[in-house]
């Protein structure tokens, strides 16, 4: 009799940690990119402040140059007034002197204003640089930690993929072994059944021969009947 097919033992299905690892890897990579964007933003902000300081410094230098020129012009006009104090031209020179002094005062006011703005920007730049330096160090450390986490997660994912492949291979081997054993058992059962059938055929043939011998001895009128040999 053919044996029923035996069920191969089921191995546990691969863990879903592989999917969780991929999700964590994606999240960590996204966090790292966001931190890099923040770092670039701080650097652009510092560059903008430094640019403003350069512009104000340039304007301050130009205004200071105008101020120096105005001072020289005032000194020249004063010298001329001293020489021509009784001349009709002295009135005109005096008016020009007042105008130049006014321009000088305006230039000096602008110079002080721009110097104040420059100093304020320098202070802001100093604070921003200190803040950005600390934040940059923190961000770089965080980015390094995230890159390490990405590396570890990638290694873990590779290990899990190898483990899944190993489990699948072992499961396939177990199924193949189960099928091989089933085939061998089926072949054995078939061989046993064929031997048993051959034995029964042989016994049936012997029985038929005995019957024929007995028929001949007793003179059975149906002794000439045909027997079907299986």
Buried (B, 14 or more C-beta within 10 A) or exposed (E): EEEEEEEBEEEEEBEEBBEEBBEBBEEBBEBBEEBBEBBEEBEEEBEEBBEBBEEBBEBBEBBBEBBEBBBEBBEEBBEBBEEEEEEEEBEEBBEBBEEBBEBBEBBBEBBEEBBEBBEEBBEEBEEBBEEBEEBBEEBEEBBEBBEEBBEEBBEBBEEBEEBBEEBEEEBEEBEEEBEEEBEEBEEEEEEEEEEEEEEEEEEEEEEBEEEBEEBEEEEEEEEEEEEEEE
